[in-house]
Amino acid sequence: MRWVSLLPLLLLWSSPGCVELSELKPVVTEPDASGDIVPGDVTTVDVPDTGPPDLPLGTADAYVAITAGATFSLVLRGDGLVYGWGAANNGELPSSAAGAGSGPRRLDLPPAVRIAAGADHACAMTPDRQVLCWGNNRWGQVGTSGGDPVVTPTVVYAGADAVYAGPSATCVTSVVTGALECWGRPLDDKDPIQARYSDPEPTGLSGATEVHIGDGHICALVNTELFCWGDNSQGAVGVGADAGDFVPTPARVDLAAVTLIGGGNKHSCAVDNTFELLCWGDNDQLQLGLSQVTQDQFEPRAVPVPSLSDVAAIAGGARHNCVQDEVGDVFCAGDNVYKFSSIDKQLPLWDLGAREDLPRVALITSGRAHMCGVSQLDSSVWCWGDNSSAQMGTGGPPQPSDPVQVPLPSFP
């Protein structure tokens, strides 16, 4: 069984090597006689002119994006430089600098305008809309054939408008057609041959403005409608238990005028036009924030948080969920063994108060068991939670940590 025919895409491949960005050509790989994508079997293709060829870079005095994998984090500076820290067992941090535990290091990448991290792979988009990916490729999530880790960032797509990554999958939106296209681990784990799909297939959706990739499910926001599909055994798709354990094609979630989406491995959340936060899916650690309700939720449930103002971002991991409000305060729910909440309890909980030991943030991201955010005040980066793989970037002890500032280089 294929990825239920959800995901075709022209897989664009080229080897970046040490060439200048301007020398890279859009190329498309062609299958060999066996139907496999073979690096090197390339055909040059023309990408239609869709306007200005480059996306603008900003200034070097701010971090404009942050993303986290299972045990590593990446941050994008306004001038296009990418820094990373944490675990690098699968090539997640392609850098000539020292290995994990030595703190943040600049990655060996061309200037980027977008970044995205899965569990142990990552991608970056360049100003000319090339997507480079690297890291664990067991399921083809990097976008090249073969299951070995890809330690050198490799161009896998040209003509992207945005790139998204999840635990074992990657998605892009095409600047040419608007189509949402994905590759990586089959959403149906019952696939008997456990095939990997580096040659993606289309989702059937166009115009997606936000995408959340969980561990076995995907949600996409199209205009103000939310569509989800994949593993529904714990309700992550959000269309009810009657839909079965697996939803093969995008199904509309019954929500009105959705404005924001997010979630974690096995749960999903959204904000509607009344600014209400709604969550569904795995809830065994109270990560949905539904007081003492521990049952999995197969349909969206309103999350009552009296002290929370309008939600600006949602970021979750394996057993927790955090939201950032428009003021910049962060609220977390779920398993607290890694100190996601400032409440000194390891029990599953919903923290009704914002962390007082964290600066107000403009951006947040979540790894499997750690969180990071970018300060509104000075663009400093702060992380908290699990530090067993140097996720804090400070070289501190391998134990759960309260928020600490990541020692990134000073702005020029």
N, C-alpha and C positions, 0 to 999 in steps of 0.2 A: 504494500500500500504506500502510495506517495503521500506527501503532506496534504492529503485530501485535496489535491489539485488547487491548493490555495496560493501558491507562491511562484509564476514564471518570470523571468526577468532576464534581460540581456546582461549577462555577467561580464562586466568590463574588467580587463586584467592588463596590467603592465608591471614591470619591475622598476621601482623607483631608483634603486641603486644610489648613485651619487650625482645623478643628472640634475640640472636646474629645473625648477617647476615649469618654466616656459617650454621645455623640451618634451614634456610628456604629451603623448597623443592619445585621444580616446580610442580604445581598441576593444574588440569584442572577441571572446574566445569561442571557437567552434568545437563541437563535440567530435571526437575521433570515431572510428568505426564501431567501437563498443558503446558509444553514447556518453563516454566520460569527458569531462572538461580537462584538457591537458595544458598546463602553462607552457607558453611558447607557441602553441597553435593559434595564432592571432590573425585577425583581419581588421585592417584599419577602416573605421567608419566615420562618417560625418555626423557631428552633433549639431542640430539646428541652432541658429542664432536666436537666442531668447532674450536678448537685451545685453546690458553691460556684462562683459565676460568675467569680471571679478567682483566678489563681495568685498566691501570695505573693511579694512582693519582699523582698530581704534588706537588709543594711546596706551603706553606701557605702564601707566600708573594705577591700574585697576585689574582685578580678576573678574572676568565677565561670564564665566561658566565654570561649573564644578560637577563632577560625576564620580561615582564610586562603583567598583566591582565588589566581589565577595570580600576580598581582603586587601584591596588597594584603592587609591584615589588619584584622580587627575584634576588639574585645574588649568584653565585657559586664561592667559594674560591678554590684555586688549591689543597688544601688538602681534598676537599670533603664536607666541611661545607657549609650550605645554610643559608643565612640571608634574611629576608623579612621585608617589611614595607608597610603601607597604610591601606586600608579597610580590614576587616576580618568578614564581616557579614554572610558569608557562610562557615566559617572555612578555608579560604584561607591561613591563617598563623598559622599552628599548632605549637604552642609554649606555654611553661609554663610561658613565660614572659608576661609583661603587654600588654594591647590591643592597638588598633589603636590610633595613636597620640603620642605614647611614643617613637617613633623612631625605628630604625632597631632592630630586635631581631633574635637570632639564632633559626632556626626551629628544631623541634623534629623529625629529620630524620637520617637514617643511612648515611654514606658517599655516596656522589653522584658524577657522572661523567657527567651527562646531566640534564638540567632542561627545563621545558616548561610550559607556562601559557596560559590559556584561559581567557574568560571574568571574571569568578569568580570560576575557578577551576585550579588546577595545577598538574604537574607530575614531578617525578624525576627518573632517571635511576641509578642504583647502579653498582659498578664495576663487579658484577657477572651477569649483564644484566637483573636484575629484574626491572620492572617498578612499582612504587608506585604512586597512584593518590589520590586526596582529594579535598574537596570543594563542590560547588553546583553540584547536581546530578539530576536536574530536567529532563534532557534529557538522562540520563545514561552516560554522558560524563566522569564521574569518572571511569566507567567500572564495577560497581556493580549494582545489581537489587535494585529496590526501588528508589523513587524520593527525599528522604530527603537528606540534606547535609551530606557529609561524613567528619567528623571532625578529624578522625584518618587516617593518610596515610596508604593505604591498597594496598598490592601487587595484581595487576590485570593482569600482563603479565610476562612471563619468556622467555628468549632467544631473547631479543630485540637488535637491532643494533643502533636504534635511536628512539626518541620519539618527537612528535610534538603536539601542542595544539592550538585550535582556540576558538572563542567565545563560542561555545557549542558542540565541538567535539574534539576527540583525535585520533591521528594516530601513528602507530609504523611501523618500518620496521623490518622484522624478520631476525635474524642473520643466521637462518637455511636455509630459502628458498629465502630470499631477497624480499619477497612479502610485499607490502604496505597494511596494514590492519587498519580499522578505526571503531570508534563507537561514539555514541552520538546522537545529534539531526538529524532527517531526513532532508536531503537537500531539499526535496520536502515539502514545508510548506502546501501544499494542502492535506496532509495526513489527512483523516477525523477523525481518532481516536487519532491523536496527540501522537502517541506511542513513547516511548523512547527505544533506542537500546543500551543496555549495553552488548549485545552479538553480536559483530561486524560481518561484512561481508566483503569479499575481494574487493578491488578496481579493480582487474584484472591487476594491474601494478606490475612489479618487478624491482628492481635495482634503486629505487628512491634515489637520493642523497640530494635533498632539497624538502621541502613541505611547502606550504603556505595555511593555513586554514582561510578563511574569514567567514563572516556572511552569510552562505548559499552556499558558493562555495569553492572548493578546487583546487589547482594547484600543480602539481608534476613534478619535473625535472628528467628525465630518460635519462642517458647519456647526450646528448645535445639537446634532444627533450622535449618540454613542453606540458603537457596534463592538461586540466582543465575541470571541470564539475560542475553542480549544477545550482544555481540561475543565470540566464542570463538576467533578466528583465532590468538591467541597464548596461549590457555588460561585467560583471566581468569575464565571461568565455573566452571572447576574440575571439570567432569564428564567429562573425557576427550576425546581428539582425535576419537573415533568419533562424538561428538555433532555434529560439523561446525563450520563457521566461525561459524554464527549459531544461538543457542538462543532460540527465540521466546517461550517461556513459562517461568515459574520452575521450575527443576529442583533437586532436592535434592542437595546436595553430600555425599559419603559421609564424614561426620565424626560422631563420637559426642559428644553433650552439649557443644555449642559454647557458650562463655561470653562471647566478645568477638570483634568483627570490625573490619576496617579495610583499608587498602590505598592504592594510587595510581591513576594514570591507566589503566594496562593490567595491573595486577596486584592480587591480593587476598590477605588473610591472615586467620587466625582462631586463637583459642586454645581448646583443649578442656578438659574437666574434669580432665585430668591436668596442666594448666598448660603443655602443650607448645605452642610456636609453630609454626604451619604456614603456608606461603605457596605461591602458584602464579601462573602467568601469565608476562608479559614478564620476561625475565631477561637481556637482552643487556648490561646494565651490572652484573650480579651483585646487582641490587637485592633479590633474594629471600634473599640471605645464605647461599647454598649453596656456600661455598668457591669453587672454580674452575669450577663448573658454570655454563655460559653459555647452555645451551639453554632455550627456553621450556618451562615446565612446565604440563601440561594437567590435572594432578591435584595435590592437596595434598601437599607435601613437608615433613617435619620440618626445622626450622632449628636447628642445634646452636650454641648460644651459651653456653659454660660459665660465664661470669661474670654471666649475666643471671638475676635472680630472677624471680618471677612477673610476667608482663606486665600492665600496667595500661592501656596505650593504644597504638594503632598509627596512624601517620600517614605517608603517602607522597605523592610528587609524580610528575613525568614520568619521571625516571630514578633515583630514590632511594627508600629506605624507612627509616623510623625507628621505634623502639619505645621506650616508657618503661616501666621496671619499677616495682614497688610501692614501692621505696625512693626513686624519683624520678630515677634516673640514665637517660640517654638514649644509645641505641646506634643507629648508622646504617650503612646498606649502600648500595652502588651507586656511581654516578658522583660523584666527589669534587671535581670542578672548582670547585664552589661552597663548598668547605670544610664539608661536612656533618659530616665526621669531624674530630677533632683530629689525626689522623695526617696529616703533611705530604706527601701524595701526591695527584696528580690522577687516578690510575688508578682504575678500578672496584675496589671493595674491600668487605669486610665488617669493620667495626671491632669487634674483640672486647673493646675496653675502653670504658668510659663516658667522656664528655667531662669533663675535669677543670676546664675553664674556663667551665663552666656551672653555676649553682646547681641544686640538686635541685628538680625541678619537680613541680607537681601536675597540670598540663594541658599538652598539646602539640598543635600543628597544623602542617600542611604546605601551602605553596603549590606552584606549579610548580617553583620552584628555590630556595625559602627555607623556613626553619623558625622557629617561635616557640613559647615556653613561658611558663607562669606559675609563679613561684617559690613553693615551699612555705613559705619563711621569712617573706616580707613581701608576697607577692602582686605583686611587681614583675614586669614583662614583659620578656622577653629574646628577641631574634631573631638569626639568623645565616644565611649563605648569600648568594644573589644580591642585590645592592643597586642594580642598574641602573635600577630604577623607585622608588627610595627605600623599599624594603621594610623597611629597618632603622628607619625613622622618625626618624633622627638627623640627616639632611641631610649625611651623610658621603659620601665619594667613591663613584662608581658602579662598584664592584668587589667581588668576593666578600669577605665579612666574617666574622670570628670572632664569637662571641656578644657582643652589646652590649645594654645596657639601653635600652629604648624610653622616651623622656622624656614619659611620661604625666603628667597633672596630679596634684598631691598629693591624698591622700584628705582629705575634710573632717573 
